[in-house]
Amino acid sequence: MSVLLGLLVGAVILLVIGVNPLEAYKVMILGAFGKPKYLSWTIVEAVPIILTGVAVAFAFRTGIFNIGAEGQFIMGSLGAVIVGVVVKLPPVLHGIVALVAGIIVGAIWGGLVGIFKAKRGVNEVISSIMLNWIAFYFSNYMLTKAFLRKPDSNYSFNIEPSASIRILGKWKQSEAGRAILKNNAFLKGILNPPLHWGIILAVLVAILVWFILKKTTLGYQLKAVGFNRFAAEYGGIDIKKSTVISMAISGGMAGLAGAVQVLGVTGNIGILAAQQGYGFNGIAVSLIAANNPIACIPSGILFAALSYGGGKLNSALNTPSEVINIVIGIIVLFIAMPQFLEWIRLKFASKKAKGGEELE
């Protein structure tokens, strides 16, 4: 209902600025899924926000507001690019080690928030926001180092080809690959964007998090802390330890998102002029998914489709693509208003009941 209401309000806004909403939504849908190339780009755009969405959802389910996924994402990117540039390892193994490095660095960054909260009672919202900016400037500082920064450039060296997690990356450059892609439009379209193994990782991580929360003792303990800290402590659960573990796991997933983006798409990192927004978009994805790890997959794809498809509104209909940000914001706003949606549901239920009574 929240998504539908968001699209409905978006349609009203489009009408106000003189654009046919049906045409606009058609452009968005076809722009996101109309061609194999567009579908592939939508998946590429969805991967990091699915992972940050799962990270945020996990923390929310355990009673912690992780607003620091952005900083954890940045640190994961930094850890992965350092391993991808400096370390020399065989293909496949190199990519795995770089991904693990991103997870570890992100987990440390998230774990700091848990330690501050557990040991000193520091509110996690405040500390995680502050750590976002520390990660931001620390990443820029690291790009002043000669071993990492490409000369006369604002970017790092590119990662070694052995660290890449792109699908059929080398094969596409080979003579056989080029010959096959030349005669197969569908395969060429799918593999034209930097499609990588991240979507598989995102799905597996979402399933793993769901399993941990639903089927394991650790998940039970973490959720118990989220439901009622005092009851959990009375039941013998170590609140401080659970807080640190929860934030470390959440930070590790956000760090994985940053590592996947570097190893699968950009191949390097640059000096940041502003926050990239992946962590903050992950919060929106988590809210749309009602903090359900599995639901973060379609939620992330929806978010990516709206963003990527909406970007074509300007060229196709001369419509500001910022309208899509308004639609996404309204969707999140409605999700954050459960009492309003419950009131709508009760209204419909009462009308249905009245209709039944009149028929009788």
RAPEMO-V150247 format. One record per pair of residues at least 12 apart in sequence whose ideal C-beta (glycine too) atoms are under 7 Angstrom apart, sorted by the first residue. I is the first residue (numbers start at 1). J is the second residue. Records with the same first field share a line. If there is no record, write none. Layout:
I = J + J
//
This chain:
1 = 341
2 = 331 + 334 + 335 + 341
3 = 331
5 = 334
6 = 327 + 330 + 331 + 334
7 = 327
9 = 330
10 = 323 + 326 + 327 + 330
13 = 323 + 326
14 = 323
19 = 317 + 319
23 = 317
24 = 313 + 317 + 319
27 = 312 + 313 + 316 + 317
28 = 306 + 309 + 310 + 313
29 = 309
31 = 308 + 309 + 312
32 = 305 + 308 + 309
33 = 305
35 = 189
36 = 186 + 189 + 190
37 = 189 + 192 + 193
40 = 189 + 190 + 192 + 193 + 195
41 = 193 + 308
42 = 301 + 304 + 305 + 308
43 = 195 + 199
44 = 193 + 194 + 195 + 265
45 = 304 + 307 + 308
46 = 300 + 301 + 304
47 = 198 + 199 + 202 + 260
48 = 257 + 260 + 261 + 278
49 = 278 + 281 + 282 + 285 + 300 + 303 + 304
50 = 202 + 206 + 285 + 296 + 297 + 300
51 = 202 + 205 + 253 + 254 + 256 + 257 + 260
52 = 69 + 73 + 254 + 257 + 278 + 279 + 281 + 282
53 = 282 + 285 + 286 + 289 + 296 + 299 + 300
54 = 205 + 206 + 209 + 253 + 293 + 296
55 = 69 + 250 + 253 + 254 + 282
56 = 69 + 282 + 283 + 286
57 = 286 + 289 + 291 + 292 + 293 + 296
58 = 209 + 249 + 250 + 253 + 293
59 = 246 + 247 + 250
60 = 286 + 291
61 = 213 + 223 + 226 + 291
62 = 222 + 223 + 225 + 226 + 246
63 = 225 + 226 + 229
64 = 124 + 243 + 246 + 247
65 = 124 + 125
66 = 110 + 124 + 128 + 247 + 250
67 = 125 + 128 + 129
68 = 110 + 113 + 128 + 129 + 131 + 132
69 = 254 + 279 + 282
70 = 132 + 275 + 278 + 279 + 280
71 = 109 + 131 + 132 + 134 + 135 + 136 + 279
72 = 106 + 109 + 110 + 251 + 254 + 255 + 279
73 = 254 + 255 + 257 + 258 + 278 + 279
74 = 135 + 136 + 139 + 258
75 = 105 + 106 + 109 + 135 + 255 + 258
76 = 102 + 103 + 105 + 106 + 254 + 255 + 256 + 257 + 258 + 259
77 = 258 + 259 + 261 + 262 + 269
78 = 105 + 139 + 142 + 269
79 = 101 + 102 + 104 + 105 + 255 + 259
80 = 98 + 99 + 101 + 102 + 258 + 259 + 262 + 263
81 = 156 + 159 + 262 + 268 + 269
82 = 148
83 = 97 + 98 + 101
84 = 98 + 159 + 160 + 163 + 262 + 263
85 = 148 + 156 + 157 + 159 + 160
86 = 147
88 = 160
89 = 162
90 = 162
91 = 162
94 = 160 + 162 + 163
95 = 163 + 164 + 165 + 263
98 = 163 + 259 + 263
99 = 256 + 259 + 263
102 = 255 + 256 + 258 + 259
103 = 252 + 255 + 256 + 259
105 = 255
106 = 251 + 252 + 254 + 255 + 256 + 258
107 = 248 + 251 + 252 + 255
109 = 131 + 135 + 251 + 255
110 = 247 + 248 + 250 + 251 + 252 + 254
111 = 244 + 247 + 248 + 251
112 = 131
113 = 127 + 128 + 131 + 247
114 = 243 + 244 + 246 + 247 + 248
115 = 244
117 = 243
118 = 240 + 243 + 244
132 = 275
136 = 272 + 275
139 = 269 + 272
140 = 271 + 272
143 = 156 + 271
154 = 270 + 271
155 = 268 + 270
156 = 268 + 269
157 = 268
158 = 267 + 268
159 = 262 + 263 + 267 + 268
163 = 263
164 = 263
165 = 196 + 197 + 198 + 263 + 264
166 = 194 + 195 + 196 + 264
167 = 195 + 196 + 197
168 = 191
172 = 191
194 = 264 + 265
196 = 264 + 265
198 = 260 + 264
201 = 260
203 = 297
205 = 253 + 256
206 = 293 + 294 + 296 + 297
207 = 294
209 = 293
210 = 293 + 294
221 = 237 + 242
222 = 242 + 246
224 = 237
225 = 237 + 239 + 242
254 = 279
257 = 278
281 = 303
284 = 303 + 328 + 332
285 = 299 + 300 + 303
287 = 332 + 335 + 336
288 = 302 + 303 + 331 + 332 + 335
303 = 328
306 = 324 + 327 + 328
307 = 324
310 = 324
//
